[in-house]
């Protein structure tokens, strides 16, 4: 697998104040790249919001702690728990989204969480923008993407990272999002 840290370091150097990045990932290494990306940002004194569509908060928290990621620098917005018909345990670092995956609810959760980020830099990490499209109309997925891009452009947050499974990058809505981001990174296996 290509060195994710080097790719991210190059982006931070090229876009020192803010960037919207789309990462095209192979499904085999999806979560490994997620871990490497979040660890890279946390190790550079960023604090962030991790929006999870793939794994429940409890699972991610445990995996991050195993990889020595300072989870005190992260807040989570968990949609995976509801999508898997589970229930989440109350935690001050996590907002659980209802199973309807309402885009306005996601946006509210981001605005509630942003003021809690106190690090040198702030980021929002979306583990799978394509998963939203499974549950919501494409217009809602695009509206959510546009919202995230807009908050970077208004300097409300420094970085937004969208993850996309490589086998879905040819979908029209993904190509539309790719046209609006600062950088698209294709991570090799």
Backbone as JSON Lines, residues from 0, in Angstrom:
{"i":0,"aa":"X","n":[0.86,-1.19,0.0],"ca":[0.0,0.0,0.0],"c":[0.9,1.24,0.0]}
{"i":1,"aa":"X","n":[0.48,2.23,-0.76],"ca":[1.22,3.48,-0.86],"c":[1.27,4.16,0.51]}
{"i":2,"aa":"X","n":[2.27,4.96,0.73],"ca":[2.45,5.63,2.0],"c":[1.42,6.76,2.16]}
{"i":3,"aa":"X","n":[0.39,6.5,2.93],"ca":[-0.69,7.46,3.15],"c":[-0.16,8.71,3.85]}
{"i":4,"aa":"X","n":[0.76,8.51,4.79],"ca":[1.31,9.66,5.52],"c":[2.01,10.63,4.57]}
{"i":5,"aa":"X","n":[2.75,10.12,3.61],"ca":[3.44,10.99,2.65],"c":[2.41,11.77,1.82]}
{"i":6,"aa":"X","n":[1.37,11.1,1.36],"ca":[0.33,11.78,0.58],"c":[-0.32,12.89,1.4]}
{"i":7,"aa":"X","n":[-0.62,12.6,2.65],"ca":[-1.26,13.59,3.53],"c":[-0.3,14.73,3.86]}
{"i":8,"aa":"X","n":[0.97,14.41,4.1],"ca":[1.97,15.45,4.37],"c":[2.06,16.41,3.19]}
{"i":9,"aa":"X","n":[2.06,15.86,1.98],"ca":[2.11,16.7,0.77],"c":[0.9,17.64,0.7]}
{"i":10,"aa":"X","n":[-0.27,17.14,1.08],"ca":[-1.48,17.97,1.04],"c":[-1.4,19.08,2.08]}
{"i":11,"aa":"X","n":[-0.97,18.74,3.3],"ca":[-0.87,19.74,4.36],"c":[0.11,20.84,3.95]}
{"i":12,"aa":"X","n":[1.19,20.45,3.27],"ca":[2.17,21.45,2.81],"c":[1.61,22.3,1.67]}
{"i":13,"aa":"X","n":[0.9,21.67,0.74],"ca":[0.37,22.4,-0.41],"c":[-0.8,23.29,-0.03]}
{"i":14,"aa":"X","n":[-1.62,22.84,0.93],"ca":[-2.8,23.6,1.37],"c":[-2.67,23.87,2.88]}
{"i":15,"aa":"X","n":[-1.8,24.78,3.29],"ca":[-1.55,24.96,4.72],"c":[-2.73,25.5,5.52]}
{"i":16,"aa":"X","n":[-3.63,26.25,4.88],"ca":[-4.73,26.81,5.66],"c":[-5.98,25.95,5.64]}
{"i":17,"aa":"X","n":[-6.29,25.32,4.51],"ca":[-7.48,24.45,4.46],"c":[-7.51,23.65,3.17]}
{"i":18,"aa":"X","n":[-8.19,22.5,3.23],"ca":[-8.31,21.66,2.04],"c":[-9.5,20.72,2.18]}
{"i":19,"aa":"X","n":[-10.1,20.42,1.05],"ca":[-11.12,19.39,0.97],"c":[-10.5,18.29,0.11]}
{"i":20,"aa":"X","n":[-10.41,17.1,0.68],"ca":[-9.71,15.99,0.03],"c":[-10.67,14.82,-0.13]}
{"i":21,"aa":"X","n":[-10.62,14.21,-1.3],"ca":[-11.35,12.97,-1.54],"c":[-10.32,11.87,-1.68]}
{"i":22,"aa":"X","n":[-10.48,10.82,-0.91],"ca":[-9.57,9.68,-0.99],"c":[-10.3,8.5,-1.61]}
{"i":23,"aa":"X","n":[-9.78,8.01,-2.74],"ca":[-10.31,6.81,-3.38],"c":[-9.55,5.62,-2.81]}
{"i":24,"aa":"X","n":[-10.26,4.71,-2.17],"ca":[-9.6,3.64,-1.44],"c":[-10.0,2.26,-1.94]}
{"i":25,"aa":"X","n":[-9.07,1.32,-1.94],"ca":[-9.43,-0.07,-2.21],"c":[-10.19,-0.63,-1.0]}
{"i":26,"aa":"X","n":[-11.19,-1.44,-1.26],"ca":[-12.01,-1.95,-0.16],"c":[-11.19,-2.8,0.82]}
{"i":27,"aa":"X","n":[-10.15,-3.46,0.33],"ca":[-9.34,-4.33,1.2],"c":[-8.62,-3.56,2.3]}
{"i":28,"aa":"X","n":[-8.27,-2.31,2.03],"ca":[-7.5,-1.56,3.02],"c":[-8.24,-0.33,3.53]}
{"i":29,"aa":"X","n":[-9.54,-0.31,3.35],"ca":[-10.35,0.85,3.69],"c":[-10.11,1.33,5.12]}
{"i":30,"aa":"X","n":[-10.3,0.44,6.08],"ca":[-10.2,0.89,7.47],"c":[-8.76,1.15,7.87]}
{"i":31,"aa":"X","n":[-7.79,0.42,7.32],"ca":[-6.38,0.69,7.61],"c":[-6.01,2.11,7.19]}
{"i":32,"aa":"X","n":[-6.49,2.54,6.04],"ca":[-6.22,3.9,5.57],"c":[-6.93,4.92,6.47]}
{"i":33,"aa":"X","n":[-8.15,4.61,6.88],"ca":[-8.86,5.5,7.81],"c":[-8.04,5.72,9.08]}
{"i":34,"aa":"X","n":[-7.54,4.62,9.65],"ca":[-6.74,4.7,10.87],"c":[-5.5,5.55,10.63]}
{"i":35,"aa":"X","n":[-4.78,5.28,9.54],"ca":[-3.55,6.02,9.24],"c":[-3.84,7.51,9.04]}
{"i":36,"aa":"X","n":[-4.94,7.83,8.39],"ca":[-5.3,9.22,8.13],"c":[-5.61,9.97,9.43]}
{"i":37,"aa":"X","n":[-6.46,9.39,10.25],"ca":[-6.83,10.03,11.52],"c":[-5.61,10.15,12.42]}
{"i":38,"aa":"X","n":[-4.8,9.1,12.5],"ca":[-3.59,9.15,13.34],"c":[-2.65,10.25,12.86]}
{"i":39,"aa":"X","n":[-2.48,10.39,11.56],"ca":[-1.63,11.44,11.0],"c":[-2.1,12.82,11.48]}
{"i":40,"aa":"X","n":[-3.39,13.08,11.37],"ca":[-3.93,14.39,11.74],"c":[-3.85,14.64,13.25]}
{"i":41,"aa":"X","n":[-4.2,13.65,14.04],"ca":[-4.15,13.79,15.5],"c":[-2.71,14.01,15.96]}
{"i":42,"aa":"X","n":[-1.75,13.28,15.37],"ca":[-0.35,13.44,15.74],"c":[0.19,14.83,15.39]}
{"i":43,"aa":"X","n":[-0.49,15.54,14.51],"ca":[-0.09,16.91,14.14],"c":[-0.94,17.96,14.85]}
{"i":44,"aa":"X","n":[-1.49,17.59,15.99],"ca":[-2.21,18.5,16.87],"c":[-3.55,18.97,16.32]}
{"i":45,"aa":"X","n":[-4.12,18.23,15.39],"ca":[-5.47,18.52,14.92],"c":[-6.45,17.83,15.86]}
{"i":46,"aa":"X","n":[-7.64,18.39,15.93],"ca":[-8.77,17.72,16.58],"c":[-9.84,17.58,15.51]}
{"i":47,"aa":"X","n":[-10.68,16.55,15.64],"ca":[-11.61,16.35,14.56],"c":[-12.91,15.68,14.91]}
{"i":48,"aa":"X","n":[-13.74,15.65,13.89],"ca":[-15.04,14.98,13.93],"c":[-14.94,13.8,12.97]}
{"i":49,"aa":"X","n":[-15.22,12.63,13.46],"ca":[-15.21,11.42,12.65],"c":[-16.67,11.02,12.42]}
{"i":50,"aa":"X","n":[-17.12,11.11,11.18],"ca":[-18.49,10.72,10.84],"c":[-18.45,9.3,10.32]}
{"i":51,"aa":"X","n":[-19.1,8.42,11.05],"ca":[-19.01,6.99,10.74],"c":[-20.31,6.45,10.14]}
{"i":52,"aa":"X","n":[-20.14,5.88,8.96],"ca":[-21.23,5.15,8.3],"c":[-20.95,3.66,8.29]}
{"i":53,"aa":"X","n":[-19.69,3.27,8.48],"ca":[-19.31,1.86,8.35],"c":[-19.3,1.08,9.66]}
{"i":54,"aa":"X","n":[-18.78,1.69,10.69],"ca":[-18.6,0.97,11.96],"c":[-19.21,1.78,13.11]}
{"i":55,"aa":"X","n":[-19.81,1.08,14.05],"ca":[-20.36,1.76,15.23],"c":[-19.26,2.42,16.06]}
{"i":56,"aa":"X","n":[-19.64,3.46,16.76],"ca":[-18.73,4.23,17.6],"c":[-17.9,3.34,18.52]}
{"i":57,"aa":"X","n":[-18.54,2.42,19.22],"ca":[-17.84,1.58,20.18],"c":[-16.71,0.8,19.51]}
{"i":58,"aa":"X","n":[-16.97,0.29,18.33],"ca":[-15.99,-0.47,17.57],"c":[-14.82,0.42,17.15]}
{"i":59,"aa":"X","n":[-15.13,1.58,16.61],"ca":[-14.08,2.51,16.17],"c":[-13.24,2.96,17.35]}
{"i":60,"aa":"X","n":[-13.88,3.3,18.45],"ca":[-13.17,3.77,19.64],"c":[-12.16,2.72,20.09]}
{"i":61,"aa":"X","n":[-12.58,1.48,20.16],"ca":[-11.7,0.39,20.57],"c":[-10.52,0.23,19.61]}
{"i":62,"aa":"X","n":[-10.79,0.25,18.31],"ca":[-9.72,0.12,17.32],"c":[-8.74,1.29,17.36]}
{"i":63,"aa":"X","n":[-9.26,2.49,17.53],"ca":[-8.38,3.65,17.6],"c":[-7.49,3.57,18.84]}
{"i":64,"aa":"X","n":[-8.05,3.16,19.96],"ca":[-7.25,3.04,21.17],"c":[-6.16,1.97,21.0]}
{"i":65,"aa":"X","n":[-6.47,0.88,20.3],"ca":[-5.47,-0.16,20.02],"c":[-4.32,0.4,19.18]}
{"i":66,"aa":"X","n":[-4.63,1.35,18.3],"ca":[-3.61,1.95,17.44],"c":[-3.01,3.22,18.06]}
{"i":67,"aa":"X","n":[-3.25,3.42,19.36],"ca":[-2.7,4.55,20.12],"c":[-3.05,5.92,19.52]}
{"i":68,"aa":"X","n":[-4.29,6.05,19.08],"ca":[-4.81,7.33,18.62],"c":[-5.47,8.01,19.81]}
{"i":69,"aa":"X","n":[-5.1,9.24,20.08],"ca":[-5.67,9.97,21.2],"c":[-7.13,10.32,20.9]}
{"i":70,"aa":"X","n":[-8.03,9.49,21.38],"ca":[-9.45,9.68,21.09],"c":[-10.05,10.86,21.85]}
{"i":71,"aa":"X","n":[-9.29,11.46,22.78],"ca":[-9.76,12.67,23.44],"c":[-9.74,13.86,22.5]}
{"i":72,"aa":"X","n":[-9.1,13.7,21.35],"ca":[-9.04,14.76,20.35],"c":[-10.05,14.54,19.23]}
{"i":73,"aa":"X","n":[-10.96,13.6,19.46],"ca":[-11.96,13.26,18.45],"c":[-13.36,13.31,19.04]}
{"i":74,"aa":"X","n":[-14.28,13.74,18.2],"ca":[-15.71,13.59,18.48],"c":[-16.27,12.76,17.35]}
{"i":75,"aa":"X","n":[-17.3,12.01,17.65],"ca":[-17.85,11.08,16.67],"c":[-19.31,11.4,16.39]}
{"i":76,"aa":"X","n":[-19.67,11.26,15.15],"ca":[-21.07,11.29,14.75],"c":[-21.32,9.93,14.14]}
{"i":77,"aa":"X","n":[-22.12,9.15,14.82],"ca":[-22.3,7.73,14.49],"c":[-23.65,7.48,13.82]}
{"i":78,"aa":"X","n":[-23.61,7.14,12.56],"ca":[-24.82,6.71,11.87],"c":[-24.84,5.19,11.74]}
{"i":79,"aa":"X","n":[-23.67,4.56,11.85],"ca":[-23.55,3.11,11.65],"c":[-24.38,2.32,12.66]}
{"i":80,"aa":"X","n":[-24.42,2.77,13.89],"ca":[-25.17,2.05,14.92],"c":[-26.65,1.96,14.54]}
{"i":81,"aa":"X","n":[-27.25,3.07,14.17],"ca":[-28.66,3.06,13.79],"c":[-28.9,2.27,12.51]}
{"i":82,"aa":"X","n":[-27.99,2.4,11.54],"ca":[-28.16,1.68,10.27],"c":[-28.09,0.17,10.47]}
{"i":83,"aa":"X","n":[-27.36,-0.26,11.5],"ca":[-27.29,-1.69,11.81],"c":[-28.36,-2.1,12.82]}
{"i":84,"aa":"X","n":[-29.29,-1.19,13.07],"ca":[-30.4,-1.4,13.99],"c":[-29.96,-1.61,15.44]}
{"i":85,"aa":"X","n":[-28.81,-1.07,15.77],"ca":[-28.31,-1.13,17.13],"c":[-28.7,0.1,17.91]}
{"i":86,"aa":"X","n":[-28.32,0.11,19.16],"ca":[-28.52,1.28,20.0],"c":[-27.19,1.65,20.62]}
{"i":87,"aa":"X","n":[-26.94,2.93,20.73],"ca":[-25.67,3.39,21.27],"c":[-25.77,3.74,22.73]}
{"i":88,"aa":"X","n":[-24.65,3.54,23.41],"ca":[-24.56,3.95,24.82],"c":[-24.2,5.42,24.86]}
{"i":89,"aa":"X","n":[-24.78,6.15,25.76],"ca":[-24.52,7.57,25.85],"c":[-23.04,7.81,26.13]}
{"i":90,"aa":"X","n":[-22.48,8.77,25.4],"ca":[-21.08,9.14,25.56],"c":[-20.95,10.61,25.17]}
{"i":91,"aa":"X","n":[-20.26,11.41,25.97],"ca":[-20.16,12.84,25.66],"c":[-19.36,13.13,24.38]}
{"i":92,"aa":"X","n":[-18.64,12.16,23.87],"ca":[-17.83,12.36,22.67],"c":[-18.52,11.83,21.42]}
{"i":93,"aa":"X","n":[-19.79,11.43,21.54],"ca":[-20.47,10.85,20.39],"c":[-21.92,11.32,20.3]}
{"i":94,"aa":"X","n":[-22.31,11.65,19.08],"ca":[-23.71,11.94,18.78],"c":[-24.19,10.83,17.86]}
{"i":95,"aa":"X","n":[-25.26,10.18,18.27],"ca":[-25.84,9.12,17.45],"c":[-26.92,9.72,16.55]}
{"i":96,"aa":"X","n":[-26.86,9.37,15.29],"ca":[-27.83,9.85,14.3],"c":[-28.92,8.79,14.16]}
{"i":97,"aa":"X","n":[-30.15,9.24,14.0],"ca":[-31.27,8.3,13.87],"c":[-31.17,7.49,12.58]}
{"i":98,"aa":"X","n":[-31.89,6.39,12.53],"ca":[-31.79,5.5,11.37],"c":[-32.33,6.12,10.08]}
{"i":99,"aa":"X","n":[-33.01,7.25,10.19],"ca":[-33.48,7.92,8.98],"c":[-32.34,8.64,8.25]}
{"i":100,"aa":"X","n":[-31.19,8.78,8.91],"ca":[-30.01,9.45,8.35],"c":[-30.41,10.78,7.7]}
{"i":101,"aa":"X","n":[-31.09,11.58,8.48],"ca":[-31.54,12.87,8.0],"c":[-30.34,13.8,7.83]}
{"i":102,"aa":"X","n":[-30.18,14.38,6.66],"ca":[-29.05,15.25,6.37],"c":[-29.05,16.47,7.29]}
{"i":103,"aa":"X","n":[-30.21,17.03,7.57],"ca":[-30.28,18.17,8.48],"c":[-29.82,17.77,9.88]}
{"i":104,"aa":"X","n":[-30.13,16.55,10.29],"ca":[-29.68,16.06,11.59],"c":[-28.14,15.95,11.61]}
{"i":105,"aa":"X","n":[-27.56,15.47,10.53],"ca":[-26.09,15.4,10.41],"c":[-25.47,16.79,10.48]}
{"i":106,"aa":"X","n":[-26.04,17.73,9.77],"ca":[-25.53,19.1,9.76],"c":[-25.62,19.72,11.16]}
{"i":107,"aa":"X","n":[-26.76,19.51,11.84],"ca":[-26.91,20.01,13.21],"c":[-25.84,19.41,14.12]}
{"i":108,"aa":"X","n":[-25.6,18.11,13.98],"ca":[-24.6,17.43,14.82],"c":[-23.2,18.02,14.59]}
{"i":109,"aa":"X","n":[-22.89,18.35,13.35],"ca":[-21.59,18.97,13.05],"c":[-21.51,20.34,13.71]}
{"i":110,"aa":"X","n":[-22.56,21.15,13.57],"ca":[-22.54,22.49,14.17],"c":[-22.51,22.45,15.69]}
{"i":111,"aa":"X","n":[-23.09,21.43,16.29],"ca":[-23.02,21.27,17.75],"c":[-21.61,20.91,18.18]}
{"i":112,"aa":"X","n":[-20.93,20.11,17.36],"ca":[-19.62,19.59,17.71],"c":[-18.47,20.54,17.4]}
{"i":113,"aa":"X","n":[-18.56,21.3,16.33],"ca":[-17.45,22.18,15.92],"c":[-16.89,23.06,17.05]}
{"i":114,"aa":"X","n":[-17.72,23.71,17.87],"ca":[-17.16,24.56,18.93],"c":[-16.36,23.79,19.98]}
{"i":115,"aa":"X","n":[-16.54,22.48,20.05],"ca":[-15.82,21.66,21.03],"c":[-14.38,21.36,20.59]}
{"i":116,"aa":"X","n":[-14.08,21.59,19.32],"ca":[-12.73,21.32,18.8],"c":[-11.81,22.47,19.19]}
{"i":117,"aa":"X","n":[-10.77,22.17,19.95],"ca":[-9.89,23.22,20.48],"c":[-8.46,23.11,19.94]}
{"i":118,"aa":"X","n":[-8.18,22.18,19.05],"ca":[-6.82,21.96,18.56],"c":[-6.32,23.05,17.64]}
{"i":119,"aa":"X","n":[-5.05,22.93,17.27],"ca":[-4.4,23.88,16.36],"c":[-5.11,23.9,15.02]}
{"i":120,"aa":"X","n":[-5.57,22.76,14.59],"ca":[-6.33,22.63,13.36],"c":[-7.53,21.74,13.6]}
{"i":121,"aa":"X","n":[-8.53,21.87,12.76],"ca":[-9.75,21.08,12.93],"c":[-10.05,20.37,11.62]}
{"i":122,"aa":"X","n":[-10.56,19.14,11.74],"ca":[-10.91,18.4,10.54],"c":[-12.22,17.66,10.73]}
{"i":123,"aa":"X","n":[-12.83,17.33,9.6],"ca":[-13.99,16.45,9.57],"c":[-13.62,15.31,8.65]}
{"i":124,"aa":"X","n":[-13.79,14.1,9.14],"ca":[-13.44,12.91,8.39],"c":[-14.71,12.09,8.16]}
{"i":125,"aa":"X","n":[-15.05,11.82,6.91],"ca":[-16.24,11.03,6.58],"c":[-15.74,9.68,6.08]}
{"i":126,"aa":"X","n":[-16.06,8.61,6.8],"ca":[-15.49,7.32,6.43],"c":[-16.04,6.78,5.11]}
{"i":127,"aa":"X","n":[-17.22,7.26,4.68],"ca":[-17.74,6.79,3.39],"c":[-18.86,7.71,2.9]}
{"i":128,"aa":"X","n":[-18.51,8.6,1.99],"ca":[-19.54,9.48,1.42],"c":[-20.51,8.67,0.57]}
{"i":129,"aa":"X","n":[-20.04,7.57,0.0],"ca":[-20.89,6.76,-0.87],"c":[-21.99,6.03,-0.1]}
{"i":130,"aa":"X","n":[-21.77,5.76,1.16],"ca":[-22.8,5.07,1.95],"c":[-24.04,5.94,2.11]}
{"i":131,"aa":"X","n":[-23.86,7.25,2.19],"ca":[-25.02,8.14,2.3],"c":[-25.97,7.92,1.13]}
{"i":132,"aa":"X","n":[-25.41,7.73,-0.05],"ca":[-26.22,7.58,-1.27],"c":[-27.06,6.31,-1.25]}
{"i":133,"aa":"X","n":[-26.68,5.35,-0.44],"ca":[-27.48,4.12,-0.33],"c":[-28.79,4.42,0.39]}
{"i":134,"aa":"X","n":[-28.73,5.34,1.35],"ca":[-29.88,5.61,2.22],"c":[-30.64,6.89,1.88]}
{"i":135,"aa":"X","n":[-30.0,7.76,1.12],"ca":[-30.63,9.05,0.81],"c":[-30.6,9.28,-0.69]}
{"i":136,"aa":"X","n":[-31.51,10.12,-1.19],"ca":[-31.46,10.48,-2.62],"c":[-30.13,11.19,-2.93]}
{"i":137,"aa":"X","n":[-29.71,11.09,-4.17],"ca":[-28.45,11.72,-4.56],"c":[-28.44,13.22,-4.3]}
{"i":138,"aa":"X","n":[-29.6,13.85,-4.43],"ca":[-29.66,15.3,-4.17],"c":[-29.29,15.6,-2.72]}
{"i":139,"aa":"X","n":[-29.67,14.75,-1.79],"ca":[-29.33,14.95,-0.38],"c":[-27.84,14.68,-0.14]}
{"i":140,"aa":"X","n":[-27.29,13.68,-0.81],"ca":[-25.86,13.4,-0.7],"c":[-25.06,14.59,-1.2]}
{"i":141,"aa":"X","n":[-25.48,15.14,-2.33],"ca":[-24.8,16.3,-2.89],"c":[-24.95,17.52,-1.97]}
{"i":142,"aa":"X","n":[-26.11,17.7,-1.39],"ca":[-26.34,18.83,-0.47],"c":[-25.42,18.72,0.75]}
{"i":143,"aa":"X","n":[-25.26,17.51,1.27],"ca":[-24.38,17.29,2.4],"c":[-22.92,17.57,2.01]}
{"i":144,"aa":"X","n":[-22.51,17.1,0.86],"ca":[-21.16,17.35,0.37],"c":[-20.9,18.83,0.18]}
{"i":145,"aa":"X","n":[-21.87,19.51,-0.4],"ca":[-21.74,20.97,-0.62],"c":[-21.63,21.7,0.72]}
{"i":146,"aa":"X","n":[-22.4,21.28,1.7],"ca":[-22.32,21.88,3.04],"c":[-20.91,21.74,3.59]}
{"i":147,"aa":"X","n":[-20.34,20.54,3.5],"ca":[-19.01,20.3,4.04],"c":[-17.95,21.13,3.33]}
{"i":148,"aa":"X","n":[-18.05,21.21,2.03],"ca":[-17.11,22.02,1.26],"c":[-17.25,23.5,1.64]}
{"i":149,"aa":"X","n":[-18.48,23.95,1.82],"ca":[-18.74,25.35,2.16],"c":[-18.15,25.71,3.53]}
{"i":150,"aa":"X","n":[-18.22,24.83,4.52],"ca":[-17.68,25.19,5.84],"c":[-16.15,25.27,5.81]}
{"i":151,"aa":"X","n":[-15.51,24.53,4.91],"ca":[-14.07,24.68,4.75],"c":[-13.77,26.02,4.09]}
{"i":152,"aa":"X","n":[-14.51,26.34,3.06],"ca":[-14.27,27.6,2.33],"c":[-14.53,28.82,3.22]}
{"i":153,"aa":"X","n":[-15.41,28.69,4.19],"ca":[-15.7,29.79,5.11],"c":[-14.78,29.75,6.33]}
{"i":154,"aa":"X","n":[-13.8,28.84,6.32],"ca":[-12.81,28.68,7.39],"c":[-13.4,28.3,8.75]}
{"i":155,"aa":"X","n":[-14.52,27.59,8.71],"ca":[-15.09,27.09,9.96],"c":[-14.36,25.82,10.4]}
{"i":156,"aa":"X","n":[-13.71,25.17,9.45],"ca":[-12.91,23.98,9.72],"c":[-11.81,23.96,8.67]}
{"i":157,"aa":"X","n":[-10.65,23.39,9.03],"ca":[-9.51,23.44,8.12],"c":[-9.55,22.34,7.04]}
{"i":158,"aa":"X","n":[-9.96,21.16,7.4],"ca":[-9.89,20.04,6.47],"c":[-11.14,19.18,6.53]}
{"i":159,"aa":"X","n":[-11.57,18.75,5.35],"ca":[-12.62,17.74,5.24],"c":[-12.06,16.64,4.36]}
{"i":160,"aa":"X","n":[-12.19,15.41,4.82],"ca":[-11.72,14.27,4.04],"c":[-12.9,13.35,3.79]}
{"i":161,"aa":"X","n":[-13.18,13.14,2.5],"ca":[-14.22,12.21,2.08],"c":[-13.55,10.91,1.66]}
{"i":162,"aa":"X","n":[-14.04,9.8,2.1],"ca":[-13.53,8.52,1.59],"c":[-14.54,7.93,0.63]}
{"i":163,"aa":"X","n":[-14.02,7.35,-0.45],"ca":[-14.84,6.75,-1.5],"c":[-14.23,5.41,-1.86]}
{"i":164,"aa":"X","n":[-15.05,4.39,-1.93],"ca":[-14.55,3.08,-2.39],"c":[-14.19,3.18,-3.86]}
{"i":165,"aa":"X","n":[-13.03,2.66,-4.22],"ca":[-12.52,2.8,-5.59],"c":[-13.52,2.28,-6.62]}
{"i":166,"aa":"X","n":[-14.23,1.22,-6.31],"ca":[-15.16,0.65,-7.31],"c":[-16.39,1.53,-7.54]}
{"i":167,"aa":"X","n":[-16.53,2.62,-6.79],"ca":[-17.66,3.52,-6.97],"c":[-17.28,4.88,-7.54]}
{"i":168,"aa":"X","n":[-16.0,5.09,-7.84],"ca":[-15.56,6.43,-8.26],"c":[-16.12,6.87,-9.6]}
{"i":169,"aa":"X","n":[-16.61,5.95,-10.39],"ca":[-17.15,6.33,-11.69],"c":[-18.61,6.78,-11.62]}
{"i":170,"aa":"X","n":[-19.22,6.66,-10.48],"ca":[-20.59,7.14,-10.31],"c":[-20.62,8.65,-10.55]}
{"i":171,"aa":"X","n":[-21.64,9.11,-11.21],"ca":[-21.72,10.52,-11.58],"c":[-21.65,11.46,-10.37]}
{"i":172,"aa":"X","n":[-22.34,11.14,-9.3],"ca":[-22.34,12.05,-8.16],"c":[-20.95,12.11,-7.51]}
{"i":173,"aa":"X","n":[-20.19,11.04,-7.55],"ca":[-18.82,11.07,-7.02],"c":[-17.95,11.94,-7.91]}
{"i":174,"aa":"X","n":[-18.1,11.82,-9.21],"ca":[-17.34,12.68,-10.12],"c":[-17.71,14.15,-9.9]}
{"i":175,"aa":"X","n":[-18.99,14.42,-9.63],"ca":[-19.42,15.8,-9.35],"c":[-18.77,16.35,-8.08]}
{"i":176,"aa":"X","n":[-18.7,15.52,-7.04],"ca":[-18.04,15.94,-5.8],"c":[-16.55,16.15,-6.06]}
{"i":177,"aa":"X","n":[-15.94,15.24,-6.81],"ca":[-14.5,15.33,-7.1],"c":[-14.13,16.64,-7.79]}
{"i":178,"aa":"X","n":[-15.04,17.17,-8.59],"ca":[-14.78,18.44,-9.26],"c":[-14.72,19.62,-8.29]}
{"i":179,"aa":"X","n":[-15.3,19.47,-7.11],"ca":[-15.39,20.57,-6.15],"c":[-14.32,20.53,-5.06]}
{"i":180,"aa":"X","n":[-13.62,19.4,-4.94],"ca":[-12.62,19.28,-3.88],"c":[-11.28,19.84,-4.34]}
{"i":181,"aa":"X","n":[-10.38,20.09,-3.38],"ca":[-9.06,20.6,-3.72],"c":[-8.15,19.52,-4.28]}
{"i":182,"aa":"X","n":[-8.29,18.31,-3.78],"ca":[-7.38,17.24,-4.18],"c":[-8.09,15.89,-4.1]}
{"i":183,"aa":"X","n":[-7.86,15.06,-5.11],"ca":[-8.33,13.68,-5.09],"c":[-7.08,12.81,-4.99]}
{"i":184,"aa":"X","n":[-7.05,11.95,-4.01],"ca":[-5.93,11.02,-3.82],"c":[-6.45,9.62,-4.11]}
{"i":185,"aa":"X","n":[-5.75,8.92,-4.95],"ca":[-6.07,7.52,-5.22],"c":[-5.05,6.68,-4.49]}
{"i":186,"aa":"X","n":[-5.49,5.99,-3.45],"ca":[-4.59,5.17,-2.64],"c":[-4.5,3.79,-3.27]}
{"i":187,"aa":"X","n":[-3.28,3.4,-3.6],"ca":[-3.06,2.08,-4.21],"c":[-3.12,1.0,-3.14]}
{"i":188,"aa":"X","n":[-3.29,-0.21,-3.59],"ca":[-3.35,-1.34,-2.65],"c":[-1.98,-1.68,-2.12]}
